[in-house]
Amino acid sequence: MAHTQTRRCEFSKQSRLKIIERDRGCIFCQRGYHIDETDGYGRELFEIMHYIPRSQGGLGIPQNGALGCKDHHMMLDNGNKGRREEMLEIFREHLKRFYKDWNEKDLVYSKWNF
């Protein structure tokens, strides 16, 4: 059986469906955000991205996730070429549009919150 924190940081099927329905495609591609050289295949594969990473206790809730193509997700996670902060700002703006009271502190696992 998985540890409570591990379960809370994974996106459930219900959360994934809410994110997919809400975003309807890569949040970065929709804005025409820069993409490094690619064969184009990675832009056709979509993944759920964490705003606060699981490694930092980021919860698997829609307020902490967005849909991204594989190429943009890799750019965000690798943080190469100095684009991570800019991408996080776009991600943050995107989430704030949907969640009026959005707050980064609410996105991190705490055993006292559950």
C-alpha positions in Angstrom: 0.0 0.0 0.0 1.4 3.4 -1.0 2.3 6.0 1.6 -0.4 8.7 2.2 1.9 11.5 0.8 2.6 9.4 -2.4 -1.2 8.9 -2.9 -2.0 12.6 -2.4 0.7 13.7 -4.9 -0.5 11.5 -7.7 -3.3 12.8 -10.0 -6.4 10.6 -9.7 -8.3 9.6 -12.8 -11.0 12.1 -11.8 -8.4 14.9 -11.4 -6.8 14.0 -14.8 -10.2 14.2 -16.5 -11.0 17.6 -15.0 -7.6 18.9 -16.2 -7.9 17.5 -19.7 -11.5 18.9 -20.0 -10.4 22.3 -18.6 -7.2 22.8 -20.7 -8.1 21.0 -24.0 -4.5 21.0 -25.1 -1.0 22.1 -24.1 -1.2 25.4 -22.2 2.1 26.5 -23.7 1.3 25.5 -27.3 -2.0 27.4 -27.1 0.0 30.6 -26.3 2.5 29.9 -29.1 5.3 29.5 -26.5 8.8 28.8 -27.7 9.7 25.2 -28.4 13.2 23.8 -28.9 14.0 21.8 -32.0 11.7 18.8 -32.1 10.5 16.2 -34.6 6.9 17.3 -33.9 6.0 13.9 -32.3 6.3 15.2 -28.8 3.8 18.0 -29.5 1.2 15.3 -30.2 1.6 13.5 -26.8 0.0 15.1 -23.8 0.9 14.8 -20.2 -0.4 16.2 -16.9 2.3 18.5 -15.4 2.6 19.5 -11.7 3.1 23.2 -10.9 4.6 22.3 -7.6 6.6 19.1 -8.3 5.8 15.8 -6.5 9.3 15.8 -5.2 8.5 19.0 -3.3 5.2 17.6 -2.0 3.0 19.0 -4.8 -0.5 17.6 -4.6 -2.3 15.7 -7.4 -5.2 18.2 -7.6 -6.4 20.2 -10.6 -5.3 23.4 -8.9 -1.7 22.1 -9.2 -1.8 20.6 -12.7 -2.1 21.5 -16.3 -2.0 19.7 -19.6 1.2 20.0 -21.6 2.7 18.4 -24.6 5.6 16.1 -24.0 8.1 18.6 -25.4 6.9 21.5 -23.2 6.7 19.3 -20.2 10.3 18.2 -20.7 11.4 21.9 -21.1 9.6 22.8 -17.8 11.0 19.8 -15.9 14.6 20.2 -17.2 14.6 23.9 -16.8 17.3 24.2 -19.4 18.0 27.3 -21.4 16.7 29.5 -18.5 13.1 29.2 -19.5 11.7 27.5 -16.3 10.8 30.7 -14.4 9.1 32.1 -17.5 7.2 28.9 -18.0 6.2 28.8 -14.3 4.8 32.3 -14.6 2.6 31.2 -17.6 1.5 28.1 -15.6 0.7 30.3 -12.6 -1.4 32.8 -14.7 -3.2 29.9 -16.3 -4.2 28.3 -12.9 -5.2 31.7 -11.5 -7.7 32.2 -14.3 -9.6 29.1 -13.2 -9.2 29.3 -9.4 -10.1 32.6 -7.9 -8.5 31.8 -4.5 -5.5 30.0 -5.9 -2.5 29.9 -3.5 0.7 28.0 -3.9 0.7 27.1 -0.2 -2.5 25.1 -0.7 -0.8 22.9 -3.3 1.8 21.3 -1.0 1.2 18.1 1.0 1.0 18.5 4.8 -0.1 15.7 7.0 -1.9 18.4 9.1 -4.2 19.3 6.1 -5.8 15.9 5.8 
